[in-house]
Amino acid sequence: FDKHYVENWSLLQDILIILKTIPAVCALRGSY
């Protein structure tokens, strides 16, 4: 089990979560 691969995967997951969150935040700000 490659630790380096796991660390890169978790980083990718974090980036995907952020990318999904940004549009939601923009939508909330735009609703005001």
C-alpha positions in Angstrom: 0.0 0.0 0.0 1.7 3.2 -1.2 1.5 6.0 1.4 2.5 8.6 -1.2 -0.4 7.6 -3.4 -2.8 7.8 -0.4 -1.6 11.3 0.5 -2.1 12.5 -3.1 -5.6 11.0 -3.2 -6.6 12.7 0.0 -5.3 16.0 -1.5 -7.3 15.4 -4.6 -10.4 14.7 -2.5 -9.9 18.0 -0.6 -9.6 19.9 -3.9 -12.8 18.3 -5.3 -14.7 19.2 -2.1 -13.5 22.8 -2.3 -14.5 23.0 -6.0 -17.9 21.7 -5.1 -18.2 24.2 -2.2 -17.2 27.4 -4.0 -20.3 27.4 -6.3 -22.5 26.8 -3.3 -21.0 29.8 -1.5 -21.3 32.0 -4.5 -24.9 31.0 -4.9 -25.6 31.9 -1.3 -23.9 35.3 -1.7 -25.8 35.9 -4.9 -29.1 35.2 -3.2 -28.8 38.3 -0.9 
